Amino acid sequence: MQSKLKSRLALLEKAMRRLPAPTVGDESPALLLASRLAAMGFERGPTESLAETTARAMGITVRELRAKLWVLAGSA
């Protein structure tokens, strides 16, 4: 799971560097992330959280995303 997650994360980070400037300007980080995901073709569904959209974009489950964020938060 770790290597798959790392490779998907690396691909997302590389893709995000190629994106045009976000359309939300100086608003919240959540809106910035949602805008970037939308620019990559990952629109939020009507009942989907930003975490669910992010996990879907990464090709992982929400549970895997939460676990990865906990690991990253612990090493900060």
Beta strands, then each sheet from edge to edge (+ up, - down):
end
